[in-house]
Amino acid sequence: MSSTTDGSRDEPPSLPVRAAWFLLIGWWATGIWLGIAWFLNVTIVGLPLGIKMINATPKVLSLKERDFVDTEGNPGKQRYGLVVRGAWFLLVGWWASGLWTAVAYAFTLSIVGIPIAVMMYNKLPFVVSLYEY
């Protein structure tokens, strides 16, 4: 959630707004977004932006705000350090997330599979780099 100038918090989009976004924009924009992210990941220079784009996939898909709380109840703290996350990405994350994305997008295109696709997109940042969203 973002803060306004007076320090109060903006309300997240309602479920009907998020559903309308998904149906009208999110399902196709996510495919384009992920295509651009993977292109950036192929280039060494674009890798940081590509990873940030993958981490933002839930917001593009359904306007889901980041609301991470770790197992001890601390907001915003990642469980894995940068070295572990980097090793994961190099050894597993780059190819596993490609497969994950393809399967999730296939579910997106079916009415019955949409709930599974949304869950998979929400887990994509973790699959690619152990980033907990």
Residue pairs with C-beta under 8 A, 6 or more apart in sequence:
1 9
1 10
1 12
1 65
1 67
2 9
2 10
3 9
3 10
4 10
12 63
12 65
13 21
13 63
17 63
18 62
18 63
18 64
19 62
21 62
21 63
22 61
22 62
22 118
26 60
26 61
26 62
26 63
27 61
27 108
27 109
29 60
29 61
30 57
30 60
30 61
30 105
30 108
30 121
31 105
31 108
33 53
33 56
33 57
33 60
34 53
34 54
34 57
34 101
34 105
36 50
36 53
37 50
37 51
37 53
37 54
37 57
38 50
38 98
38 101
39 46
39 50
40 46
40 47
40 49
40 50
40 53
41 47
41 50
41 51
41 54
41 94
51 89
51 128
51 129
51 131
54 97
54 124
54 125
54 128
54 129
55 125
55 128
55 129
55 131
55 133
57 121
57 124
57 125
58 64
58 66
58 121
58 122
58 124
58 125
58 133
59 65
59 66
61 118
61 121
62 118
64 122
66 133
68 75
68 76
68 132
68 133
69 75
70 77
70 78
70 79
70 132
71 79
78 85
78 130
78 131
78 132
79 130
79 132
80 88
80 130
84 130
85 129
85 130
85 131
86 129
88 129
88 130
89 128
89 129
93 127
93 128
93 129
93 130
94 128
96 127
96 128
97 124
97 127
97 128
100 120
100 123
100 124
100 127
101 124
103 120
104 116
104 117
104 120
104 121
104 124
105 117
106 113
107 113
107 114
107 116
107 117
107 120
108 114
108 117
122 133
123 133
125 131
125 132
125 133
126 132
126 133
